[in-house]
Amino acid sequence: MTIRILIAVLFFTLVFNGCKCTKEYECGDPPIYPAFIGFSAADIDTFVVRKYQPNTNYQSLVDTFVIKYSEYYRTSNDTTKVILYLKGDQGIKPGFDWQVFIPALQKTVFVSDIRGNKKTTECGALAAPINCGCANDLFSAKLDNQTITFADTDRQPPFIYIKR
């Protein structure tokens, strides 16, 4: 019995050391988070994020998320950054158009045309692609139809800055 185990271990060692054992994976898109400038805590204790099919003039709703004040709100001076977790997918991402609605002020901002690159990486063939540790870069988006650019997203996640 021990010889069979030894042969099996030796076989798997040779197979895995002798093959490349990696697979090419597409990198994921990083989330974009809202940052509210000049809003009181009461203004943004609840807001709504709506996800739309792209290029449909905000007519083809995909999903709606109600965001309530939580530990994911980070306030510094006059800016509150909110780290969004939307049904297992984090934040606002490319591939859709988005609305951020602030009910307390009846204010809506529109986010569209999120631009970035698509990268791939090699990762162990047995590993889940989420563990490969790569992300695409995001370069720009349109906020209320005005193009904004994102700072170096290697050091921090991209934010859309919404002014009161």
CYANA upper distance limits for C-alpha pairs under 8 A (distance plus 0.5 A):
  1 MET  CA      5 ILE  CA      7.06
  2 THR  CA      6 LEU  CA      6.59
  3 ILE  CA      7 ILE  CA      6.54
  4 ARG  CA      8 ALA  CA      6.55
  5 ILE  CA      9 VAL  CA      6.63
  6 LEU  CA     10 LEU  CA      6.59
  7 ILE  CA     11 PHE  CA      6.49
  8 ALA  CA     12 PHE  CA      6.73
  9 VAL  CA     13 THR  CA      6.57
 10 LEU  CA     14 LEU  CA      6.70
 11 PHE  CA     15 VAL  CA      6.66
 12 PHE  CA     16 PHE  CA      6.51
 13 THR  CA     17 ASN  CA      6.46
 14 LEU  CA     18 GLY  CA      6.22
 15 VAL  CA     19 CYS  CA      6.71
 16 PHE  CA     20 LYS  CA      8.15
 16 PHE  CA     21 CYS  CA      7.15
 21 CYS  CA    124 GLY  CA      6.45
 21 CYS  CA    125 ALA  CA      5.90
 21 CYS  CA    126 LEU  CA      8.36
 22 THR  CA    122 GLU  CA      6.52
 22 THR  CA    123 CYS  CA      5.70
 22 THR  CA    124 GLY  CA      4.75
 22 THR  CA    125 ALA  CA      4.91
 22 THR  CA    126 LEU  CA      8.36
 23 LYS  CA    122 GLU  CA      5.92
 23 LYS  CA    123 CYS  CA      6.01
 23 LYS  CA    124 GLY  CA      6.62
 23 LYS  CA    125 ALA  CA      5.39
 24 GLU  CA    120 THR  CA      7.00
 24 GLU  CA    121 THR  CA      6.11
 24 GLU  CA    122 GLU  CA      5.00
 24 GLU  CA    123 CYS  CA      6.96
 25 TYR  CA    120 THR  CA      5.89
 25 TYR  CA    121 THR  CA      5.94
 25 TYR  CA    122 GLU  CA      6.65
 25 TYR  CA    123 CYS  CA      7.53
 25 TYR  CA    129 PRO  CA      6.81
 26 GLU  CA    118 LYS  CA      7.87
 26 GLU  CA    119 LYS  CA      6.59
 26 GLU  CA    120 THR  CA      4.83
 26 GLU  CA    121 THR  CA      7.03
 27 CYS  CA    118 LYS  CA      7.42
 27 CYS  CA    119 LYS  CA      6.01
 27 CYS  CA    120 THR  CA      5.75
 27 CYS  CA    121 THR  CA      7.26
 27 CYS  CA    134 CYS  CA      5.78
 27 CYS  CA    135 ALA  CA      5.40
 27 CYS  CA    136 ASN  CA      6.27
 28 GLY  CA    134 CYS  CA      7.41
 28 GLY  CA    135 ALA  CA      5.45
 28 GLY  CA    136 ASN  CA      6.42
 29 ASP  CA     93 LYS  CA      7.13
 29 ASP  CA     94 PRO  CA      7.61
 29 ASP  CA    135 ALA  CA      6.23
 29 ASP  CA    136 ASN  CA      5.71
 29 ASP  CA    137 ASP  CA      7.88
 29 ASP  CA    138 LEU  CA      8.28
 30 PRO  CA     93 LYS  CA      7.39
 30 PRO  CA    135 ALA  CA      6.67
 30 PRO  CA    136 ASN  CA      7.21
 30 PRO  CA    137 ASP  CA      8.00
 30 PRO  CA    138 LEU  CA      8.03
 30 PRO  CA    157 PRO  CA      7.70
 30 PRO  CA    158 PRO  CA      8.47
 31 PRO  CA     90 GLN  CA      6.17
 31 PRO  CA     91 GLY  CA      5.11
 31 PRO  CA     92 ILE  CA      5.89
 31 PRO  CA     93 LYS  CA      5.78
 31 PRO  CA    157 PRO  CA      7.53
 31 PRO  CA    158 PRO  CA      7.68
 32 ILE  CA     91 GLY  CA      6.01
 32 ILE  CA     92 ILE  CA      5.41
 32 ILE  CA     93 LYS  CA      6.68
 32 ILE  CA    157 PRO  CA      7.13
 32 ILE  CA    158 PRO  CA      5.54
 32 ILE  CA    159 PHE  CA      5.85
 32 ILE  CA    160 ILE  CA      7.41
 33 TYR  CA     81 LYS  CA      7.76
 33 TYR  CA     82 VAL  CA      6.70
 33 TYR  CA     83 ILE  CA      6.28
 33 TYR  CA     84 LEU  CA      6.87
 33 TYR  CA     91 GLY  CA      6.31
 33 TYR  CA     92 ILE  CA      6.96
 33 TYR  CA    157 PRO  CA      7.99
 33 TYR  CA    158 PRO  CA      6.99
 33 TYR  CA    159 PHE  CA      5.25
 33 TYR  CA    160 ILE  CA      6.76
 34 PRO  CA     81 LYS  CA      6.54
 34 PRO  CA     82 VAL  CA      6.28
 34 PRO  CA     83 ILE  CA      8.05
 34 PRO  CA    159 PHE  CA      5.99
 34 PRO  CA    160 ILE  CA      5.47
 34 PRO  CA    161 TYR  CA      6.68
 34 PRO  CA    162 ILE  CA      7.51
 35 ALA  CA     79 THR  CA      6.96
 35 ALA  CA     80 THR  CA      5.95
 35 ALA  CA     81 LYS  CA      4.64
 35 ALA  CA     82 VAL  CA      6.72
 35 ALA  CA    159 PHE  CA      6.65
 35 ALA  CA    160 ILE  CA      6.42
 35 ALA  CA    161 TYR  CA      5.28
 35 ALA  CA    162 ILE  CA      6.52
 36 PHE  CA     79 THR  CA      5.98
 36 PHE  CA     80 THR  CA      5.61
 36 PHE  CA     81 LYS  CA      6.84
 36 PHE  CA    161 TYR  CA      6.45
 36 PHE  CA    162 ILE  CA      5.39
 36 PHE  CA    163 LYS  CA      6.57
 36 PHE  CA    164 ARG  CA      7.89
 37 ILE  CA     78 ASP  CA      6.21
 37 ILE  CA     79 THR  CA      4.97
 37 ILE  CA     80 THR  CA      7.11
 37 ILE  CA    161 TYR  CA      7.30
 37 ILE  CA    162 ILE  CA      6.46
 37 ILE  CA    163 LYS  CA      5.29
 37 ILE  CA    164 ARG  CA      6.68
 38 GLY  CA     78 ASP  CA      5.73
 38 GLY  CA     79 THR  CA      6.88
 38 GLY  CA    163 LYS  CA      6.85
 38 GLY  CA    164 ARG  CA      5.97
 39 PHE  CA     43 ASP  CA      6.41
 39 PHE  CA     44 ILE  CA      7.35
 39 PHE  CA     78 ASP  CA      7.83
 39 PHE  CA     79 THR  CA      8.08
 39 PHE  CA     80 THR  CA      8.39
 39 PHE  CA    163 LYS  CA      8.20
 39 PHE  CA    164 ARG  CA      6.31
 40 SER  CA     44 ILE  CA      7.37
 41 ALA  CA     45 ASP  CA      6.31
 42 ALA  CA    104 ALA  CA      8.23
 43 ASP  CA    102 ILE  CA      7.83
 43 ASP  CA    104 ALA  CA      5.87
 43 ASP  CA    105 LEU  CA      7.26
 44 ILE  CA     69 TYR  CA      8.11
 44 ILE  CA    102 ILE  CA      7.06
 44 ILE  CA    104 ALA  CA      7.78
 45 ASP  CA     67 ILE  CA      8.49
 45 ASP  CA     68 LYS  CA      6.13
 45 ASP  CA     69 TYR  CA      5.22
 46 THR  CA     66 VAL  CA      7.55
 46 THR  CA     67 ILE  CA      6.01
 46 THR  CA     68 LYS  CA      4.93
 46 THR  CA     69 TYR  CA      6.70
 46 THR  CA    102 ILE  CA      7.63
 46 THR  CA    103 PRO  CA      7.89
 46 THR  CA    104 ALA  CA      8.48
 47 PHE  CA     66 VAL  CA      6.51
 47 PHE  CA     67 ILE  CA      5.80
 47 PHE  CA     68 LYS  CA      7.20
 47 PHE  CA    100 VAL  CA      7.59
 47 PHE  CA    101 PHE  CA      6.27
 47 PHE  CA    102 ILE  CA      5.25
 47 PHE  CA    103 PRO  CA      6.81
 48 VAL  CA     64 THR  CA      7.55
 48 VAL  CA     65 PHE  CA      6.19
 48 VAL  CA     66 VAL  CA      5.05
 48 VAL  CA     67 ILE  CA      6.40
 48 VAL  CA     99 GLN  CA      8.40
 48 VAL  CA    100 VAL  CA      6.24
 48 VAL  CA    101 PHE  CA      5.53
 48 VAL  CA    102 ILE  CA      7.02
 48 VAL  CA    103 PRO  CA      8.27
 49 VAL  CA     64 THR  CA      6.36
 49 VAL  CA     65 PHE  CA      5.62
 49 VAL  CA     66 VAL  CA      6.94
 49 VAL  CA     67 ILE  CA      7.95
 49 VAL  CA     98 TRP  CA      7.48
 49 VAL  CA     99 GLN  CA      6.14
 49 VAL  CA    100 VAL  CA      5.17
 49 VAL  CA    101 PHE  CA      6.89
 50 ARG  CA     61 LEU  CA      7.73
 50 ARG  CA     62 VAL  CA      8.15
 50 ARG  CA     63 ASP  CA      6.42
 50 ARG  CA     64 THR  CA      4.97
 50 ARG  CA     65 PHE  CA      6.80
 50 ARG  CA     98 TRP  CA      6.08
 50 ARG  CA     99 GLN  CA      5.52
 50 ARG  CA    100 VAL  CA      7.05
 51 LYS  CA     61 LEU  CA      6.61
 51 LYS  CA     62 VAL  CA      5.90
 51 LYS  CA     63 ASP  CA      5.68
 51 LYS  CA     64 THR  CA      6.77
 51 LYS  CA     96 PHE  CA      7.00
 51 LYS  CA     97 ASP  CA      6.57
 51 LYS  CA     98 TRP  CA      5.28
 51 LYS  CA     99 GLN  CA      7.23
 52 TYR  CA     56 THR  CA      8.19
 52 TYR  CA     58 TYR  CA      6.39
 52 TYR  CA     59 GLN  CA      7.71
 52 TYR  CA     60 SER  CA      5.95
 52 TYR  CA     61 LEU  CA      4.93
 52 TYR  CA     62 VAL  CA      5.56
 52 TYR  CA     63 ASP  CA      7.64
 52 TYR  CA     96 PHE  CA      6.18
 52 TYR  CA     97 ASP  CA      5.52
 52 TYR  CA     98 TRP  CA      6.42
 53 GLN  CA     58 TYR  CA      7.88
 53 GLN  CA     59 GLN  CA      8.44
 53 GLN  CA     60 SER  CA      5.98
 53 GLN  CA     61 LEU  CA      7.00
 53 GLN  CA     62 VAL  CA      6.95
 53 GLN  CA     95 GLY  CA      8.35
 53 GLN  CA     96 PHE  CA      5.76
 53 GLN  CA     97 ASP  CA      6.64
 54 PRO  CA     58 TYR  CA      8.22
 54 PRO  CA     95 GLY  CA      7.11
 54 PRO  CA     96 PHE  CA      5.15
 54 PRO  CA     97 ASP  CA      5.45
 54 PRO  CA    112 SER  CA      8.01
 54 PRO  CA    113 ASP  CA      8.49
 55 ASN  CA     97 ASP  CA      7.79
 56 THR  CA     60 SER  CA      6.69
 58 TYR  CA     97 ASP  CA      7.59
 58 TYR  CA     98 TRP  CA      8.40
 65 PHE  CA     86 LEU  CA      7.32
 67 ILE  CA     84 LEU  CA      8.45
 69 TYR  CA     73 TYR  CA      7.19
 72 TYR  CA     82 VAL  CA      6.14
 72 TYR  CA     83 ILE  CA      5.78
 72 TYR  CA     84 LEU  CA      7.82
 73 TYR  CA     80 THR  CA      6.92
 73 TYR  CA     81 LYS  CA      6.29
 73 TYR  CA     82 VAL  CA      5.10
 73 TYR  CA     83 ILE  CA      7.20
 74 ARG  CA     80 THR  CA      5.88
 74 ARG  CA     81 LYS  CA      5.62
 74 ARG  CA     82 VAL  CA      6.82
 75 THR  CA     79 THR  CA      6.16
 75 THR  CA     80 THR  CA      4.63
 75 THR  CA     81 LYS  CA      6.82
 76 SER  CA     80 THR  CA      6.90
 83 ILE  CA     91 GLY  CA      7.70
 84 LEU  CA     90 GLN  CA      6.43
 84 LEU  CA     91 GLY  CA      5.33
 84 LEU  CA     92 ILE  CA      8.46
 85 TYR  CA     89 ASP  CA      6.73
 85 TYR  CA     90 GLN  CA      5.02
 85 TYR  CA     91 GLY  CA      6.29
 86 LEU  CA     90 GLN  CA      5.96
 86 LEU  CA     91 GLY  CA      6.62
 92 ILE  CA     98 TRP  CA      7.81
 93 LYS  CA    114 ILE  CA      8.02
 94 PRO  CA    113 ASP  CA      8.06
 94 PRO  CA    114 ILE  CA      5.65
 94 PRO  CA    115 ARG  CA      7.56
 95 GLY  CA    114 ILE  CA      7.88
 96 PHE  CA    112 SER  CA      7.52
 96 PHE  CA    113 ASP  CA      8.46
 97 ASP  CA    110 PHE  CA      8.12
 97 ASP  CA    111 VAL  CA      6.38
 97 ASP  CA    112 SER  CA      5.07
 97 ASP  CA    113 ASP  CA      7.61
 98 TRP  CA    110 PHE  CA      6.39
 98 TRP  CA    111 VAL  CA      5.43
 98 TRP  CA    112 SER  CA      6.76
 99 GLN  CA    108 THR  CA      7.11
 99 GLN  CA    109 VAL  CA      6.19
 99 GLN  CA    110 PHE  CA      5.15
 99 GLN  CA    111 VAL  CA      6.61
100 VAL  CA    108 THR  CA      6.11
100 VAL  CA    109 VAL  CA      5.77
100 VAL  CA    110 PHE  CA      7.03
100 VAL  CA    111 VAL  CA      8.45
101 PHE  CA    106 GLN  CA      7.60
101 PHE  CA    107 LYS  CA      6.23
101 PHE  CA    108 THR  CA      4.82
101 PHE  CA    109 VAL  CA      7.03
102 ILE  CA    106 GLN  CA      6.22
102 ILE  CA    107 LYS  CA      5.64
102 ILE  CA    108 THR  CA      6.79
103 PRO  CA    107 LYS  CA      7.19
109 VAL  CA    143 LEU  CA      7.49
109 VAL  CA    144 ASP  CA      6.33
109 VAL  CA    162 ILE  CA      8.28
110 PHE  CA    142 LYS  CA      8.28
110 PHE  CA    143 LEU  CA      6.17
110 PHE  CA    144 ASP  CA      5.37
110 PHE  CA    145 ASN  CA      7.88
111 VAL  CA    141 ALA  CA      7.42
111 VAL  CA    142 LYS  CA      6.07
111 VAL  CA    143 LEU  CA      5.26
111 VAL  CA    144 ASP  CA      6.87
111 VAL  CA    145 ASN  CA      8.15
112 SER  CA    141 ALA  CA      6.53
112 SER  CA    142 LYS  CA      5.65
112 SER  CA    143 LEU  CA      7.28
112 SER  CA    145 ASN  CA      8.13
113 ASP  CA    140 SER  CA      8.42
113 ASP  CA    141 ALA  CA      5.74
113 ASP  CA    142 LYS  CA      6.25
114 ILE  CA    138 LEU  CA      7.92
114 ILE  CA    139 PHE  CA      8.30
114 ILE  CA    140 SER  CA      6.34
114 ILE  CA    141 ALA  CA      4.62
114 ILE  CA    142 LYS  CA      7.33
115 ARG  CA    138 LEU  CA      6.37
115 ARG  CA    139 PHE  CA      6.12
115 ARG  CA    140 SER  CA      5.67
115 ARG  CA    141 ALA  CA      6.43
116 GLY  CA    136 ASN  CA      7.36
116 GLY  CA    137 ASP  CA      5.86
116 GLY  CA    138 LEU  CA      4.52
116 GLY  CA    139 PHE  CA      5.61
116 GLY  CA    140 SER  CA      7.52
117 ASN  CA    136 ASN  CA      6.26
117 ASN  CA    137 ASP  CA      6.15
117 ASN  CA    138 LEU  CA      7.21
118 LYS  CA    136 ASN  CA      6.06
118 LYS  CA    137 ASP  CA      8.13
119 LYS  CA    135 ALA  CA      7.94
119 LYS  CA    136 ASN  CA      6.24
120 THR  CA    134 CYS  CA      8.29
121 THR  CA    132 CYS  CA      7.93
121 THR  CA    134 CYS  CA      7.43
122 GLU  CA    132 CYS  CA      8.16
123 CYS  CA    127 ALA  CA      7.40
123 CYS  CA    129 PRO  CA      7.65
123 CYS  CA    132 CYS  CA      6.15
127 ALA  CA    131 ASN  CA      7.25
127 ALA  CA    132 CYS  CA      8.18
128 ALA  CA    132 CYS  CA      7.90
137 ASP  CA    153 THR  CA      7.42
138 LEU  CA    150 PHE  CA      7.40
138 LEU  CA    153 THR  CA      7.79
138 LEU  CA    158 PRO  CA      8.18
139 PHE  CA    149 THR  CA      6.24
139 PHE  CA    150 PHE  CA      5.96
139 PHE  CA    151 ALA  CA      8.42
140 SER  CA    147 THR  CA      7.24
140 SER  CA    148 ILE  CA      5.99
140 SER  CA    149 THR  CA      4.72
140 SER  CA    150 PHE  CA      6.20
141 ALA  CA    147 THR  CA      6.18
141 ALA  CA    148 ILE  CA      6.03
141 ALA  CA    149 THR  CA      7.13
142 LYS  CA    146 GLN  CA      5.53
142 LYS  CA    147 THR  CA      4.83
142 LYS  CA    148 ILE  CA      6.39
143 LEU  CA    147 THR  CA      6.82
143 LEU  CA    148 ILE  CA      7.18
143 LEU  CA    160 ILE  CA      8.08
150 PHE  CA    158 PRO  CA      6.40
150 PHE  CA    159 PHE  CA      7.91
151 ALA  CA    158 PRO  CA      7.49
152 ASP  CA    156 GLN  CA      7.60
153 THR  CA    157 PRO  CA      5.77
153 THR  CA    158 PRO  CA      6.35
